[in-house]
Amino acid sequence: MKIFVLSLLNSVERRENVSTLLNEHQLNFEFIDGIDGRKADPHLLDLYNEKKFTYNYGRKAVLGELGCYASHKLAWKKCIELNEPIIIFEDDFCLKKGVVQALSECEKLIDDYHFIRLEDSNKKPQYKIKSINGMTLLNYLKVPQCTTCYAISPIAAKKLLHKSQEIILPVDVFIRNVWMHQQPIFSLEPFYVTPGTDISIIGKRKRKQKKSLATRLMCIGYKVRNIVFNLYTQGLFFLQNKLR
């Protein structure tokens, strides 16, 4: 699979670090020039629905969050344009020995599962889907946040793009709300990618406002719908495994 790294054009030091890390593992890659939301691009702001974002998340968006979301949309469009699965990195990560094997095993699975997280996460409980050459494919009951590294197929990219006509949540929170886009989220463990330690360029997030009763009930509804969707997904794979 081709590897793409989301990075701002002027992030020279980050790009140098990315090149060093991936070259050490002999992994070819291309940069996708990310969108700097801090510049308040009018088109980007047109996508932002402040009312829905605040209602859904308890605060207004930071401009950098809008740019991050729009940058991932560029990667999803690239996936569809190529009509093949790709790996997407953000430009602040660390790699462990074994990452090449993980990417290789992921390539064998992506056409069947469509969205596979490759970054470290300790979220439990998880449901084991299958084992492959010492690695385990899992489905989450509660999907973690963060979008440091994942594999995505054109099928999943189309689902995410279709539900991203407006920005109403941070991109990682949108992805974890699987009921919104109907794309199950998987992970491949053990993890060989971890988030980096650089200071985020998204900007300082504002504290969430005190949520109204209606918003708190809505958030509970979101969580319930996510759990129901993930349980449904796990049930399907359980039945498939039993029928084999």
C-alpha positions as CSV (number, residue, x, y, z in Angstrom):
1,M,0.0,0.0,0.0
2,K,1.1,3.5,-0.7
3,I,1.9,5.6,2.3
4,F,0.9,9.3,2.6
5,V,1.8,11.7,5.4
6,L,-0.3,14.7,6.2
7,S,1.9,17.7,6.9
8,L,1.8,21.4,6.5
9,L,4.1,22.6,3.7
10,N,6.1,24.9,6.1
11,S,6.6,22.2,8.8
12,V,10.2,21.7,7.8
13,E,11.4,20.1,11.0
14,R,8.5,17.7,11.2
15,R,9.0,16.7,7.5
16,E,12.7,16.0,8.2
17,N,11.8,13.8,11.1
18,V,9.2,11.9,9.1
19,S,11.7,11.3,6.3
20,T,14.3,10.0,8.8
21,L,11.9,7.6,10.5
22,L,10.3,6.1,7.3
23,N,13.6,5.9,5.5
24,E,15.1,4.0,8.4
25,H,12.5,1.3,7.8
26,Q,12.9,1.6,4.0
27,L,9.3,2.7,3.6
28,N,8.5,4.8,0.6
29,F,6.0,7.6,1.1
30,E,4.6,10.9,-0.2
31,F,3.5,14.0,1.6
32,I,0.1,15.5,1.3
33,D,0.2,19.2,1.9
34,G,-2.2,19.7,4.8
35,I,-4.5,22.6,5.3
36,D,-3.6,25.2,7.9
37,G,-6.9,25.9,9.6
38,R,-5.3,28.7,11.6
39,K,-5.3,30.9,8.4
40,A,-9.1,30.9,8.5
41,D,-9.6,30.0,4.9
42,P,-13.1,31.1,3.8
43,H,-13.9,27.8,2.1
44,L,-12.8,25.9,5.2
45,L,-15.0,28.1,7.4
46,D,-17.9,27.4,5.1
47,L,-17.7,23.7,6.0
48,Y,-17.8,24.5,9.7
49,N,-21.2,24.4,11.3
50,E,-20.5,26.2,14.6
51,K,-23.9,25.6,16.1
52,K,-23.8,21.8,15.5
53,F,-20.1,21.5,16.6
54,T,-20.8,23.3,19.8
55,Y,-24.0,21.3,20.5
56,N,-22.2,18.0,19.7
57,Y,-18.9,18.7,21.5
58,G,-19.6,21.3,24.2
59,R,-17.4,24.0,22.7
60,K,-16.6,25.8,19.5
61,A,-13.9,24.4,17.2
62,V,-10.3,25.6,17.3
63,L,-9.3,26.7,13.8
64,G,-6.5,24.1,13.7
65,E,-9.1,21.3,14.2
66,L,-10.9,22.5,11.1
67,G,-7.6,22.3,9.1
68,C,-6.9,18.8,10.5
69,Y,-10.3,17.6,9.5
70,A,-9.9,19.1,6.0
71,S,-6.5,17.5,5.6
72,H,-7.8,14.1,6.3
73,K,-10.5,14.7,3.8
74,L,-7.7,15.3,1.2
75,A,-6.3,11.9,2.1
76,W,-9.6,10.2,1.7
77,K,-10.1,11.9,-1.7
78,K,-6.6,10.6,-2.6
79,C,-7.6,7.1,-1.7
80,I,-10.7,7.3,-3.9
81,E,-8.7,8.9,-6.7
82,L,-6.2,6.1,-6.7
83,N,-9.0,3.5,-6.2
84,E,-6.8,1.5,-3.9
85,P,-6.2,1.2,-0.1
86,I,-3.6,3.6,1.4
87,I,-1.8,4.2,4.7
88,I,-2.3,7.6,6.3
89,F,0.1,9.1,8.8
90,E,-0.1,12.4,10.6
91,D,3.4,14.0,10.8
92,D,4.1,13.4,14.5
93,F,4.7,9.7,15.2
94,C,7.2,7.2,16.4
95,L,7.9,3.7,14.9
96,K,8.9,0.5,16.6
97,K,10.7,-2.4,15.0
98,G,8.1,-4.6,13.4
99,V,6.2,-1.8,11.6
100,V,7.1,-3.2,8.2
101,Q,5.5,-6.6,9.0
102,A,2.4,-4.8,10.5
103,L,1.9,-2.8,7.2
104,S,2.4,-6.0,5.2
105,E,-0.3,-7.9,7.2
106,C,-2.6,-4.9,7.1
107,E,-2.4,-4.9,3.3
108,K,-3.7,-8.5,3.3
109,L,-6.7,-7.5,5.5
110,I,-7.7,-4.0,4.3
111,D,-9.9,-5.1,1.3
112,D,-12.1,-7.0,3.7
113,Y,-12.2,-4.6,6.7
114,H,-11.7,-1.2,5.1
115,F,-10.5,0.9,8.1
116,I,-7.7,-0.4,10.3
117,R,-6.0,1.6,13.1
118,L,-2.3,1.1,13.4
119,E,-1.5,3.3,16.3
120,D,-1.1,2.4,20.0
121,S,-4.3,2.2,22.0
122,N,-5.3,0.6,25.3
123,K,-9.1,0.9,24.9
124,K,-11.0,-2.1,26.1
125,P,-13.0,-4.2,25.7
126,Q,-12.2,-5.4,22.2
127,Y,-13.5,-8.4,20.2
128,K,-11.0,-10.6,18.4
129,I,-11.8,-11.0,14.7
130,K,-8.9,-13.1,13.6
131,S,-5.2,-13.8,14.0
132,I,-2.7,-13.5,11.2
133,N,1.0,-14.4,11.4
134,G,1.3,-13.5,15.1
135,M,-0.9,-10.4,14.9
136,T,-4.5,-9.9,15.9
137,L,-7.3,-8.0,14.2
138,L,-9.7,-6.5,16.7
139,N,-12.9,-4.6,16.7
140,Y,-13.7,-2.0,19.4
141,L,-16.7,-1.7,21.6
142,K,-15.6,1.9,22.2
143,V,-13.4,3.3,19.4
144,P,-10.4,5.3,20.6
145,Q,-9.7,8.9,19.5
146,C,-6.6,10.1,17.6
147,T,-5.8,9.6,13.9
148,T,-2.0,9.2,14.0
149,C,-1.9,6.3,11.6
150,Y,-4.5,4.1,9.9
151,A,-5.2,2.2,6.7
152,I,-8.2,3.0,4.7
153,S,-9.9,1.6,1.6
154,P,-11.9,3.5,-1.1
155,I,-15.1,2.0,0.3
156,A,-14.4,3.5,3.8
157,A,-13.1,6.7,2.3
158,K,-16.3,7.2,0.4
159,K,-18.4,6.6,3.6
160,L,-16.4,9.1,5.6
161,L,-16.5,11.8,2.9
162,H,-20.2,11.3,2.4
163,K,-20.8,12.2,6.0
164,S,-18.3,15.1,6.1
165,Q,-20.2,17.7,4.1
166,E,-20.1,19.7,7.3
167,I,-17.6,19.8,10.1
168,I,-19.6,19.2,13.3
169,L,-16.9,17.3,15.4
170,P,-13.1,17.0,15.5
171,V,-12.1,14.4,12.8
172,D,-11.1,11.7,15.3
173,V,-14.3,12.1,17.3
174,F,-16.3,11.9,14.1
175,I,-14.5,8.7,13.1
176,R,-15.1,7.1,16.5
177,N,-18.8,7.8,16.2
178,V,-19.3,4.8,13.9
179,W,-23.1,5.1,13.8
180,M,-22.7,8.3,11.9
181,H,-20.8,6.9,8.9
182,Q,-21.5,3.1,9.3
183,Q,-17.9,2.1,8.9
184,P,-16.7,-0.4,11.5
185,I,-13.3,0.5,13.0
186,F,-10.7,-2.2,13.5
187,S,-7.2,-2.3,14.9
188,L,-4.2,-4.6,14.2
189,E,-2.1,-5.5,17.3
190,P,0.6,-5.4,18.5
191,F,1.0,-1.8,17.7
192,Y,4.2,-0.5,16.1
193,V,3.2,3.1,15.7
194,T,2.8,5.5,18.6
195,P,1.9,9.2,18.7
196,G,4.8,11.6,18.7
197,T,5.8,14.0,21.4
198,D,5.8,17.3,19.5
199,I,3.5,20.1,20.6
200,S,0.3,20.0,18.6
201,I,0.0,22.6,15.9
202,I,-3.8,22.5,16.0
203,G,-3.7,25.1,18.8
204,K,-4.9,25.3,22.3
205,R,-8.3,23.8,22.7
206,K,-10.8,25.8,24.7
207,R,-12.4,24.2,27.7
208,K,-15.7,22.5,27.0
209,Q,-18.7,24.6,28.1
210,K,-21.1,23.2,30.6
211,K,-23.4,21.0,28.6
212,S,-27.2,21.5,28.7
213,L,-29.4,18.7,29.8
214,A,-30.4,18.2,26.1
215,T,-26.8,18.0,25.0
216,R,-25.9,15.5,27.8
217,L,-28.8,13.3,26.8
218,M,-27.7,13.6,23.1
219,C,-24.1,12.5,24.1
220,I,-25.5,9.5,25.9
221,G,-27.5,8.7,22.8
222,Y,-24.4,8.8,20.7
223,K,-22.5,6.4,23.0
224,V,-25.4,4.0,23.0
225,R,-25.7,4.1,19.2
226,N,-21.9,3.5,18.9
227,I,-22.1,0.5,21.3
228,V,-25.1,-1.0,19.5
229,F,-23.4,-0.6,16.1
230,N,-20.2,-2.1,17.3
231,L,-22.0,-5.0,19.0
232,Y,-23.9,-5.6,15.7
233,T,-20.6,-5.6,13.8
234,Q,-19.1,-8.1,16.3
235,G,-22.2,-10.3,16.1
236,L,-21.9,-10.4,12.3
237,F,-18.2,-11.5,12.4
238,F,-19.0,-14.0,15.2
239,L,-21.7,-15.6,13.0
240,Q,-19.4,-15.6,9.9
241,N,-16.6,-17.3,11.9
242,K,-19.1,-20.0,13.2
243,L,-20.3,-20.7,9.7
244,R,-16.9,-21.3,8.3
